[in-house]
Amino acid sequence: MLNKAYAPLFFLLLSFLLFPGVSNSEVYSDTIITSSLDTPDLEDARGVLINYHKDSNSIDKTIEIIDVILKQEPENVEALNFLSRVWLTYGYAKARSKDEMIASFEKGLEVSKKAVEIAPNDPDTHFYYVANLASLGEVKGVLNSLFMLPEVRKELDTILELDPNHAYGLAMNGALYYFLPGLLGGDIQISEIYIRRSLSLDPHMSSAKFYLALNLRKQKRYDEAIEVLFDLVNDKEPSFYPDWYLNRKYAIVLISKIREEKK
């Protein structure tokens, strides 16, 4: 079950498009077609994970499939990236305690480190590394988060150096500028710029819409924030359905809170 204390960070880190070229009808299907139980591939793993919002055991099954793939191809970077993403999902959506969350993010960090070593010029390897790193710091507490901040910044800079149009790197940068206090470099206007850039590249990223709404709310631009949230709630083509499914619930709650603040 999702730990609500970490929900905003969760949605930012996990809304990474996993199903390029797949239609909505294919993604939302409850029917999972696997190529072979003996020789699973990443499509099998993706087909299982797509249902994690309905059944958290889908996360465990996905890890089992990827482990089989990596035994056969230990340097498969795409599989390593996906596994580090799944450990993030496990930590936020399935872990029952703080210790279990920490263990999950540490596993994700270990996997992503290997991916970075194999493919240092792949921005996605750095994205999953910094996602697990930031999650670990978040769960361990403020001091750990501050200790890890220089490395988080360095990794985000690396992502955007390798790919200036990395939508999720831009969104994470925007979130960082949103959350940091001014003394540590936080800036609400810069945050908005990064988040809007990410949405210009992926207009259906529900997490970026949620962060944009939070940003606008902080600036007391309440009507704009509500408009963004309604756009999230009514999106017919979300980038990743399970994340949107959960984000939608948080957006509805936030709409009510903003309306109360407007009075």
N, C-alpha and C positions, 0 to 999 in steps of 0.2 A: 504493500500500500504506500502511496506517495507520501513522503514526509513533508508536510505543508510548510515547515520552517524554511525549507530549501527549494520550494517550488519555483520561484522566479528564475533562479540560476539554472535549475533543471531544464526548463523549457528553452532557455537560450542555448545551452550546450547540446541539447539533443535534437533540435529541429534542423538536422543536417540531411539534405535530400539523399535518400537511399535508393530510390527507384527511378532513375532517369529513363525516360522513354516508355514508362508504363502508364497505361490509361487509368483513370479513376476507377472504372468498373473492375479492372484487374486487381488494383491495390486493395479495394475494399472487400473483395470476395472473402467469404469464410472458408472457401475450399482451398486446401493447400495441396498442390500437385508437386511431388518430389520426383527428381530424375531417377534416383535409385537409393535404396536404404544403404547399400554397400558403398556407393560412391557419391556421397552428397556434394553439392556445390553451393556457392554463395547465394544463388537464387533460392535454393531450399531454405537456407538460413533466413533470408529476407522474408520469405513467405510465412515463416513461423513467427518472426518478431512482429510482423504487422498486426498481430492480434494481442500484443502485450497489454493493451488497455482493457481487454476483456478477460484475460487470463494471465496472471504474472508468471505462471509456470512456463509460458512461451519463452521467457527470457532464459531459463535454464536449458530448455531444449535447443535454443539457438546456440548457446555456448557449447553444448555437446556436439552439434553439427560442425561448428567452426574448429573445434579441437581436432576432429577427425580430418578436416581439410589440412590443418597446419601440421599434422603428423606426416602427411604425404608431401606437403609443400611448406616447409618451415619458414621460407623467406617470401611467402606470398604477401606482399605489402597490402593489397586490397583486403585480404582476410584479416591481417593484423589490425588494420584501421577499423574494420568492422567489429572485431572482437573488443577493441578498446572502447568503441562506442557502446557495445552491449554491456560492458562492465559499468559504464556510466549509468545506463538505464537501470541496471540491477541496483546500484547504490541508491538511486533516487526513488525508484518505483517498487522495489521489492525488499530491500534491507529493512530489518525490524529493529535495529538498534544503531547507535552511533558507532560502536565498534565494528558492526557488520558493514556499515557504510564506508568506514575507513579502509577496511580490508578490501572492499570492492574497488575503490578508487586506486588503492595501491596496486592491485592486479592490473587495472586498466593502464596505470602509469608504466608498469613494467613492460606490458605489451607494446605500448606506444613508443617507449624508448627504443625497443628493438626495431620498430618500423622506421624511426628517425635515423637510426644507424644504417639501415639498409638503403633508405631513400631520403637522404637529407635535403634534396631539392624538391620534394613533394610537399606542397603546403598543407595537404590534408594530414600528413603524419604529424606535423607541428601543431595543427589544430587540435587533434585528439590528445596530444601530449599536454598541451596547455589546458585543455578542458579538464582532464583528470587532475592535473596539478592544482588548478584553481579550486576544483571541487574538494580536493584533499585539504587544502588550506582553509577553505570555508568551514568544513566540518570540524577541523581541529581547533578553530577559534581565531580571534582577531590577531593575536601575536603571530601565529603561523601564517596567516594571510599576508600580514605586512612583511614578514620574512621572505615570503615567496614572491612578493610584488615585483622586484626587479627582474626575476626570471620570467614572470608572466608577461611583463612589458616587452622583454627581449623576444620572446616567442611570438607575440602578436606582431611586432615589427617585422620579424622574419617572414611570417605568413604573408604580410602585405608587400614585402619586398619581392617575394617569389611570385605572388599573384595579387596585384593591386585591386583586382575585382573579385576577390574571394568574399562572397556575400556574408559568410558566417564569421570570418575573421573581422570584417567591418562591423558586424552586429555585436560581436564580443567586445571590440574596442569601444563601441558606443556604450555598452553596458558598464564597462570599466570606468569610463568618464562619468557616467551617471552615479555609480555607487561611491566612488572615491570622494572624500572631503576635499575642499579646495586646497588645503595645505599640502595634500599629497598629489595634487595635479588634477583633481576632479573639475569638470567644467560642463555645465548643463547644455550650453550652446554647442560645444564641440561634440558632445554626446548625440545631440539631435542630428547634426550633420552626418555623423558616421551611420546612425541608424537609418536615416533616409537614403543614404547611398546604398546600404544593403538592400533596402526594399525596392530601390530602382532596378536592382539586379534580380531579385526574387520577390515579386509583389505579393506572393502567397505565403511568405514565411510568417507563421502565426506568432512566433516568439518575438520577432522584430516589431511586429505591430503592437504587441503587448508592451514592449519596452518603450516604443514611441509614445504610447498612451500614458505610461508612467512619467515619462519625461515631460510631456505637455501638461500633465496634472501638476507636476512640481513647479512648472512655470505659471500655474494658475490659468492656463488656456483650456478651461474645462470643456467648452463646447467642441473644440477640436479633438480633445482626448476622447470624448464620447463618440464622436464620428468615427475615429480610428477603431475603437472597440466594436462598434456595430459592423464595421467593415470586416473585422476578424470573425465575429459571430456568424455573419451571413456568407462567408467565403464558400463558394461552391467547388473550388479547385485548390484546396490546401496542399502545400508542398509535401507534408507527411501527415496522413490522416490521424494516427493515434495521438500524436502530439497536439494537433489542432483540436481533437475531441476533448482533451483535458484542458487545453488553453481556453477553449470556449467557455467552460464553466467558470474559470477564474475571471474571464473578461466580463461575464454577466454580473459577478459579484462586484467587480471594480466599477462598473457602470453605476450601480446603486450607491456605492460609496462616494463617487464623484458628484452625483446628483445631490446627495446630502450636504456635501461641502459647498456646493453652489448656493445653498439657501442662505 
